[in-house]
Every structure is written in structure tokens, then in C-alpha cells.
Amino acid sequence: MRSRRRREPVDLLLVERAVVCEPITVEVDPSSSPARPRLTGYWRRGEFCAVRKVLEIRPEVGETYYRVLTDRGAAELRRYRRVDPRTLRAAAAWELCADLDAVPIPRLR
């Protein structure tokens, strides 16, 4: 029989391990809106990283940053508008900005 202990509340401290500028392919939930996509995972170097939790969404002018917790660690993603020089049409593009280390810090009561 399992003992039901209360989990202590934990905060995450995100430490930037490496700065990366790498284009990625992001998979989103098809039922989410295009303006506010719900991330399910992304492809990096032929490997799929499943997004477990979106920790922070930071909108800025012309781009949005997402800090996510994945099955392979934490990362910062950037969504921006890329303009095709021939047709001048804008489309959303994704980039991996940073690899992060998530350090759990227990809260004090």
C-alpha cells in the first residue's frame, strides 16, 4: 500500500546552460488557436522533445518567447514572423534560443 504524503511545493530556478540559435519544427495542438498555440513538442536534430509544461510565455514586439519543460530538460523557444523575400508573405517560424537547466528549490513554509 502506498503512503500518501503531501508533496512539498517546489519552485524551479532556470539557469542558462548554452545559448543556441537553431531553427526547429514545433508541433502544436490542432484545436488551439493560431494566435496562441498550445505546444505539444518540437523536433531538434531528428529527435522529438515532448513539452511537459509551459513555464512562461513572454510576448515582445514581433516575437514571443516560451520557456518550456520537456522530457529532455528545459529550453527557451522563440516564435517570430519570417517574411519571404520573393512573395513578401509573413509566416510563423520557430527557433531554439537556449538550453536551460531546471534546478528545483523547495519553498519554505
C-alpha positions, -999 to 999 in steps of 0.1 A, spaced: 0 0 0 13 34 -9 17 61 17 0 93 6 25 120 16 19 156 7 43 169 -18 63 199 -7 58 229 -30 88 234 -53 99 264 -74 122 260 -104 153 281 -109 162 282 -146 199 285 -154 210 291 -189 234 263 -199 240 273 -235 229 299 -260 216 283 -292 203 298 -324 189 268 -341 157 266 -362 133 239 -350 100 224 -361 73 228 -335 42 206 -332 11 223 -317 -23 210 -307 -47 214 -337 -76 225 -315 -56 256 -303 -58 290 -319 -30 301 -343 -25 333 -323 -19 313 -290 -7 279 -300 -6 251 -274 28 234 -277 30 196 -277 66 192 -287 94 201 -311 119 184 -334 156 191 -329 183 173 -349 159 145 -357 149 139 -321 115 147 -307 113 166 -274 78 164 -258 67 195 -240 55 186 -205 48 221 -192 50 257 -205 66 276 -176 65 311 -190 52 330 -221 69 363 -227 55 384 -256 77 411 -271 73 433 -302 72 410 -332 81 378 -313 71 356 -284 94 336 -261 83 303 -245 102 287 -215 92 251 -215 99 220 -195 104 189 -218 112 153 -213 149 161 -221 153 191 -199 142 228 -201 145 251 -231 136 286 -243 119 288 -277 112 319 -298 83 323 -322 87 351 -348 74 362 -381 96 355 -411 90 373 -444 96 355 -477 117 380 -498 101 369 -531 64 369 -521 66 393 -491 43 369 -472 48 365 -435 48 331 -418 55 320 -382 89 305 -376 104 289 -345 139 289 -331 155 273 -301 172 301 -282 187 285 -251 192 252 -233 183 256 -197 190 237 -165 160 234 -142 171 234 -105 143 226 -80 142 248 -50 118 238 -21 96 265 -7 99 275 29 68 274 49 
